[in-house]
Amino acid sequence: MKIVDNKASDNEREKAANAQVVRRVGDEKNGYIIYSSGLLRQTITKVVEPSLEKKVLIVFPIAFPAEIIGFSIVSECDVRLASLNNSNCEMLVGSGQNKREIKIIVSGMIY
């Protein structure tokens, strides 16, 4: 494996990062990446219709065989995590009058 320092070009950094990817499916909005280290990172984007506060179920493309080690919510609306397990999560979404986009990034080991 090549060590990339701070003086490396963007192209060199991208090549080094891609060399660690075992499998990439989908894109930045919906998909997953499996790294050679065994890390699985999944990104799921969901559009929520206008409504009063409600629960939204998000199912992961791949269930995590081991423990989830990272979970992030990216949204401009009021969103809270209600429950989380190795195959899905449930979010509490605040009320709103417009469609809203929720993006979650969840990561864990596959072994």
N, C-alpha and C positions, 0 to 999 in steps of 0.2 A: 504494500500500500504506500502510495506517495504522500508525504507530508506537505501540506500546503500552508505557506506562511502568509503574513499580512501583505507582502509585496507581490503576491501572485495576482495575475490578471483575473478578471471576472470569468473569462473562458476557462482558465485553469481551475478555478474554484468550482465551476459548474461541472467540469469533467470529473473532478475528484468526488463530488457529491453523487453524481450519477453512477460512478463505479461502485458505490456502496448500496445501490438500489438493486434488490433482487427481483422485485415485481412492482409495476406501477399500473394502476387501473383507474380510469376516469380522469378528472381534472381537479383544479383547485377548489371548485365548488362542491363536487360530489365524487368521491373516490377514495382510494387507499394506496398506501405505499408500504411495502415490506422491505426492511433494510437487512443487510448481511448480519448485523448484530442480533437480529431476532425482534427488533422493534417494529411494531405495526402501528401506523398512524392513519386514522380515518378522518375524513372531512365530509360532513353532511350539511347541506343547506336546505332549509324548508321555508316555504312562503306560507304565512299564516293569514287567513282571511280576517276582516274586521269583525270584532265581536266583543262581548264582555269577557272578563277573565276566564280562561279555559285551560285545560290540560292538553298538551300535545305530545303524542307518542312518537319517538324517533327510533327506528330500528337500524342497527348498524349493518353495513354490508357483510361483514365477517364478525362472528361472535369471537370474543377474546377467550382463548383457552386458559390464559393465566390472568393474574390481577391487572386491573386498569391502573396505570400510574400517572396519567395526566388527563385533565378534562378542562376545556375552555369554551366559553360562550362568547360569540361576537354578534352583537345586535344593538340597534339604536332604540329598542323598546325595552320595557320592563320584563325581564325573563329571569326565572329562578329554577334551579334544579329541584324537582320533587322526588325523583327516585333514579337510581342508576344500578344496572347490573351488567354482566358480561355480554349481553346481546342487544340491549336497548336502554333508553332513558326516557323519562317523562318530565316535561318542562311545564311550568306554570307561566303562562303568558298574560301580561296585563291587558286591560281593555284598550281599544284603539279604534279609530274610524277608517283607517287605511290598511291596505295589505302591508305586512311587515315581513322582513327576511330575518331568519335566525340561522346562524352558522355555528356548528359545534365542531371542535377538533378534539378527538379522543385518541389516546395512545396507550399501549401496553405491550407486553412481551408475548410472543407466540409460542415460546418454550422456556 
